[in-house]
Amino acid sequence: MSVSRCCSSAVARGTFDSRRSAQQQQQQQQQQQRQKGGSRGSRGGSFLLCRGRESRSHRCATAKATAGGESMSSSSSKKARAMEIWRACDAVCFDVDSTVIDHEGIDALAAYLGKGEEVAKVTTQAMNGEIPFEKALFYRLNAMQCSRQQMDAYLKEYPVKLSNGFQELRDKLKEKGKTVYLVSGGFRQMIHPIAEYLDIPVPTNVWANNLLYLEDGSMNSEKPFDDENEFTWRAGGKALAVAHVKKTGNFKTVVMVGDGATDVEARAEGGADIVIGYGGTVRRESVEKSADWFVMDFKELVEAL
């Protein structure tokens, strides 16, 4: 081979190697750029994903805040309406046990007769709406077997004890010219002395259960109470009593105030226009949720008149 040919071949190989090296460098640079771009894209995707999550979280938080605000607004509106009706009402019907007085009368009587624990349990179930009121009433009376003589002895030993602030409320309602009724699932024999103490006409402004006795004063086990001429011996009975009060008294607006499920029932068609729940003696969650207005102190009702 000639020297010139050898040189030409060497030059050609050098040129080829130089080109291949340049191409390899270019490919490496392109690959690095793609990798950098992918990294930026990944970070961008993560950023967008995070922004998306933040946006959804913000929307959820906003929705919850809006719902909470609407709930508070609705509650405030409901109370405002109830306060207007309270001020404008013609008559007020009060539950007695754990409302007008600071205890459950039937439970206190049962304790006096040595039947307190079993009767109190049934009373709680009835007030919470867990069992029909008429069933609870019949069971408690049969458990106590209270005679007329025992009832008289109990009433002498345990005088009327009003809930805190009720006398002031009664006086304020009288001052405002509003008629007051007592509507109770308790017994007339126990409710009448309370009505007389409060200067509430008896028996016209009292609706309660009338106990029936035999000639010797013992309880009539077969028919322990009058279920023909009274309203409140059964579930929904307070609604009937309030409707009767409203109709016969020709009242436009009547309010029911009480602590139990049977008081909330008084808001049935034709009955109470609103129900004000009272929790000063026993605070019942179901009543607090269902009442148009719920108070812990009668002072709030006095101040609203």
C-alpha positions in Angstrom: 0.0 0.0 0.0 1.3 3.5 -0.8 1.9 6.1 1.8 -0.7 8.4 0.3 -3.4 5.7 0.5 -2.5 5.0 4.1 -2.7 8.6 4.9 -6.1 9.0 3.2 -7.5 6.0 5.0 -6.3 7.3 8.3 -7.8 10.7 7.7 -11.1 9.1 6.7 -11.2 7.0 9.9 -10.4 10.1 11.9 -13.2 12.1 10.3 -15.7 9.2 10.9 -14.7 8.8 14.5 -15.0 12.5 15.1 -18.5 12.6 13.6 -19.6 9.5 15.6 -18.3 11.2 18.8 -20.2 14.4 18.0 -23.4 12.4 17.4 -23.0 10.5 20.7 -22.5 13.8 22.5 -25.6 15.3 20.9 -27.7 12.2 21.8 -26.5 12.4 25.4 -27.5 16.1 25.6 -30.9 15.4 24.1 -31.5 12.5 26.6 -30.4 14.8 29.5 -32.8 17.4 28.3 -35.7 14.9 28.1 -34.9 13.7 31.6 -34.9 17.3 32.9 -38.2 18.0 31.1 -39.7 14.8 32.5 -38.7 15.8 36.0 -40.2 19.2 35.5 -43.4 17.6 34.1 -43.6 15.3 37.1 -43.2 18.2 39.5 -45.8 20.1 37.6 -48.2 17.1 37.7 -47.7 16.8 41.4 -48.2 20.5 41.8 -51.5 20.4 39.9 -52.6 17.3 41.8 -51.9 19.1 45.1 -53.7 22.1 43.8 -56.6 19.9 42.9 -56.7 18.3 46.3 -56.5 21.7 48.0 -59.3 23.0 45.8 -61.6 20.0 46.7 -60.7 20.4 50.4 -61.5 24.1 50.2 -64.8 23.4 48.5 -65.7 20.8 51.2 -64.7 23.2 54.0 -66.7 26.0 52.3 -69.7 23.7 52.0 -69.5 22.6 55.6 -69.2 26.2 56.7 -72.2 27.2 54.6 -74.3 24.3 55.9 -73.3 25.2 59.5 -74.2 28.8 58.9 -77.6 27.9 57.3 -78.3 25.6 60.3 -77.5 28.4 62.8 -79.6 30.8 60.8 -82.5 28.4 60.6 -82.3 27.8 64.4 -82.2 31.5 65.1 -85.2 32.1 62.8 -87.1 29.3 64.5 -86.5 30.8 68.0 -87.3 34.3 66.8 -90.7 33.1 65.5 -91.3 31.2 68.8 -90.6 34.3 70.8 -93.0 36.3 68.7 -95.8 33.8 69.3 -94.9 33.6 73.0 -95.4 37.3 73.4 -98.6 37.3 71.4 -100.3 34.1 72.7 -103.7 34.1 74.4 -103.1 31.1 76.7 -100.3 28.9 78.0 -100.6 25.3 78.9 -98.0 23.9 81.3 -96.9 20.4 81.9 -96.6 19.9 85.7 -94.1 17.2 86.7 -90.5 18.4 86.2 -91.8 21.7 84.8 -94.1 23.5 87.2 -92.7 21.5 90.0 -89.1 20.4 90.3 -89.7 16.6 90.4 -91.9 13.9 89.0 -94.9 13.7 91.3 -95.7 10.1 90.5 -92.1 9.0 91.2 -92.2 10.8 94.5 -95.4 9.1 95.4 -94.0 5.8 94.4 -90.9 6.3 96.6 -93.2 7.2 99.5 -95.0 3.8 98.9 -91.7 1.9 98.6 -92.0 1.4 94.8 -89.7 4.2 93.7 -87.1 2.5 91.6 -89.3 0.4 89.4 -91.8 3.3 88.8 -89.0 5.9 88.1 -87.6 3.6 85.4 -90.9 3.4 83.6 -91.5 7.2 84.0 -88.2 7.9 82.3 -89.0 5.5 79.4 -92.4 7.2 78.9 -91.0 10.8 79.0 -88.4 9.8 76.4 -91.1 8.4 74.2 -89.7 4.8 74.5 -93.0 3.2 75.5 -96.7 4.3 75.0 -97.8 6.6 77.8 -101.0 4.7 78.6 -99.0 1.5 79.0 -96.6 3.2 81.4 -99.4 4.8 83.4 -101.3 1.5 83.9 -98.1 -0.3 84.9 -97.1 2.3 87.4 -100.5 2.5 89.1 -100.7 -1.3 89.4 -97.2 -1.3 90.9 -98.0 1.3 93.5 -101.6 0.2 94.4 -102.1 3.6 96.1 -105.2 3.9 98.2 -107.1 7.2 98.8 -105.9 7.2 102.4 -102.2 6.9 101.3 -102.7 9.7 98.7 -104.1 12.0 101.4 -101.3 11.2 103.8 -98.7 11.9 101.1 -100.2 15.3 100.1 -100.1 16.4 103.8 -96.5 15.3 104.3 -95.2 16.7 101.0 -96.5 20.3 100.2 -96.2 22.0 96.8 -92.6 22.7 95.7 -92.4 24.8 92.6 -89.5 24.9 90.1 -87.2 27.9 90.5 -88.6 31.0 88.8 -92.1 29.5 88.1 -94.0 31.7 90.5 -92.5 34.8 88.9 -93.4 33.5 85.4 -97.0 32.8 86.6 -97.3 36.3 88.0 -95.9 37.8 84.8 -98.4 35.9 82.6 -101.3 37.0 84.9 -100.1 40.6 84.6 -100.1 40.3 80.8 -103.6 38.9 80.8 -102.7 35.4 79.5 -104.8 32.5 80.6 -102.9 29.6 82.2 -103.8 25.9 82.2 -102.1 22.9 83.7 -102.1 19.9 81.3 -100.6 16.8 82.9 -100.3 13.1 82.6 -100.3 13.0 86.4 -103.3 12.8 88.7 -105.9 15.4 89.5 -105.6 14.4 93.2 -102.0 15.7 93.1 -102.4 18.5 90.5 -105.4 20.3 92.0 -103.4 21.4 95.2 -100.7 22.9 92.9 -103.3 24.7 90.8 -104.9 26.2 93.9 -101.5 27.3 95.2 -100.9 29.1 91.9 -104.5 30.6 91.7 -105.4 28.6 88.7 -109.1 27.7 88.5 -109.9 24.1 89.5 -111.1 22.0 87.8 -111.8 24.1 84.7 -108.2 25.0 83.9 -106.7 21.6 84.8 -106.5 18.5 82.5 -105.0 15.4 84.2 -105.9 11.9 85.1 -108.5 11.2 87.7 -107.8 8.2 89.9 -110.7 5.9 90.6 -111.1 4.2 94.0 -113.4 1.5 95.5 -115.7 2.3 98.4 -113.1 1.3 101.0 -110.6 3.7 99.4 -108.5 1.0 97.8 -107.4 1.5 94.1 -109.7 0.1 91.5 -107.3 -2.3 89.9 -109.6 -3.1 86.9 -110.1 0.5 86.1 -107.6 2.7 88.0 -108.3 5.9 86.1 -111.0 7.6 84.2 -110.4 6.9 80.5 -113.7 8.4 79.3 -113.8 12.0 80.4 -110.1 12.8 80.5 -107.5 13.3 77.7 -104.0 12.8 79.0 -104.1 9.1 79.9 -102.9 8.1 76.4 -100.2 9.0 73.9 -101.3 12.2 72.0 -103.7 13.1 74.8 -102.0 16.4 75.5 -102.6 17.5 71.9 -106.3 16.7 72.4 -106.4 18.5 75.7 -104.7 21.6 74.2 -107.0 21.5 71.1 -110.0 21.4 73.5 -108.6 24.4 75.5 -108.1 26.3 72.3 -111.6 25.6 70.9 -113.6 26.1 74.1 -111.6 29.1 75.2 -111.8 30.6 71.7 -108.1 31.3 71.8 -106.3 32.2 68.6 -102.8 31.2 69.8 -101.9 28.7 72.5 -98.4 27.7 73.7 -97.4 24.4 75.4 -94.4 24.4 77.8 -93.0 21.1 79.1 -90.0 18.8 79.5 -91.1 15.5 77.9 -92.0 13.8 74.6 -95.7 14.0 75.4 -95.5 17.8 75.6 -93.9 17.9 72.1 -96.9 15.9 70.9 -99.2 18.8 71.9 -98.0 20.5 68.7 -100.3 18.3 66.6 -102.9 19.8 64.2 -105.4 21.9 66.1 -103.2 21.9 69.3 -100.4 24.1 70.4 -99.0 26.6 68.0 -95.5 26.1 69.4 -93.9 24.0 72.1 -91.3 25.5 74.4 -89.1 22.8 75.9 -88.0 23.2 79.5 -84.7 21.6 80.7 -84.3 23.2 84.1 -85.1 19.9 86.0 -84.3 17.2 83.4 -82.7 18.0 80.1 -84.0 15.6 77.4 -82.0 15.7 74.1 -85.1 14.6 72.1 -87.1 17.5 73.5 -84.3 20.0 72.9 -84.1 19.0 69.3 -87.9 18.9 68.7 -89.1 22.0 70.6 -89.6 25.3 68.8 -87.7 27.0 71.6 -85.7 25.4 74.5 -85.0 27.1 77.8 -83.1 26.0 80.9 -84.5 28.8 83.1 -88.0 30.3 83.3 -86.3 33.7 83.7 -85.7 33.6 79.9 -89.5 33.3 79.3 -90.2 36.1 81.8 -87.8 38.5 80.1 -89.2 37.7 76.6 -92.7 38.7 77.5 
